[in-house]
Amino acid sequence: MEPGDTLPGSGHPGGNNFKTVAKRYLDSTYDKNNLLTGKKDKLTGMELLCLSLIDKALKGDVTAAREILDRIEGKVSQANELKIFNELTDEQADDIINRLTNKP
């Protein structure tokens, strides 16, 4: 870069930001081998990205598997995120807690 040069997307008209560039390539079609079937196919960048993530998950990558399941099934709620107790009376919540902790 020379002094005075600007990077694309740095606020000047016509500049490309990351989202624009990524979307362009994810929407484009490529002649590539399908990672799961091994057959040559016309696939979008998004399909290639998804297939790559699925391939990693099937090979035992737990992070990839979690990402896929979170996208498909939704993230698993943590105990402190459960909203069921907001809909119960204090007595009902205490009863459930006591049963779960084996208290009479």
Summary of the structure (lengths in Angstrom):
residues: 104
radius of gyration: 24.3
end to end distance: 74.0
largest distance: 76.8
contacts: 187
relative contact order: 0.06
helix: 52%
strand: 10%
